[in-house]
Amino acid sequence: MNLRKSAFVSLAVAAFGVSGVTLFAAAERGGAHFFHGGGHFEKLDTDGDGTVTRDEVEAVRVEKFSAADSNGDGTISVEEFTAAAEAREAERRAERHARMFERLDKDSDGTLSAAELTMPVDHMFERVDENGDGVITEAERDAVRERMRERWGERRGGEHGPRNWPHTPPSGDSE
């Protein structure tokens, strides 16, 4: 096994240990979640010393594996794998909804008023209705989409370099 493939396998194991089976699939696409933030390094750094040891990765992996192995037989069936992935996705969805609710709840009273739900529509028209006529045309929508694509491309290709999904090694490397 060459060095690149060995590193990939190590990252796949680390990714599984960090956030369960959903990150394992991400690691198969290059392990980018581990390197591009999202708190994954911090989750592996269990003693908080700013480094990740093999023992820390192994301890987290064992913990996550045990949680996914719901019947305790030492293996993960497709049903257990699916349940673990769905549980993690439900957790992420709930976190995303809570953040969205918090952003919309401008007066922080724990409820959303009709006025608070109107604000995003007003904001959308301010951003998209370029000529201010109160109507969004397909051309205006397409112009905003293009600007968003450009900004998204700058973010994805900026500090961390372009994303490469699914993972394709640079030419000349073999897997």
Secondary structure, 3 states (H helix, E strand, C coil): CCHHHHHHHHHHHHHHHHHCHHHHHHHHCCCHHHHCCCCHHHHHCCCCCCCCCHHHHHHHHHHHHHHHCCCCCCCCCHHHHHHHHHHHHHHHHHHHHHHHHHHHCCCCCCCCCHHHHHHHHHHHHHHHCCCCCCCCCHHHHHHHHHHHHHHHHHHHHCCCCCCCCCCCCCCCCCC
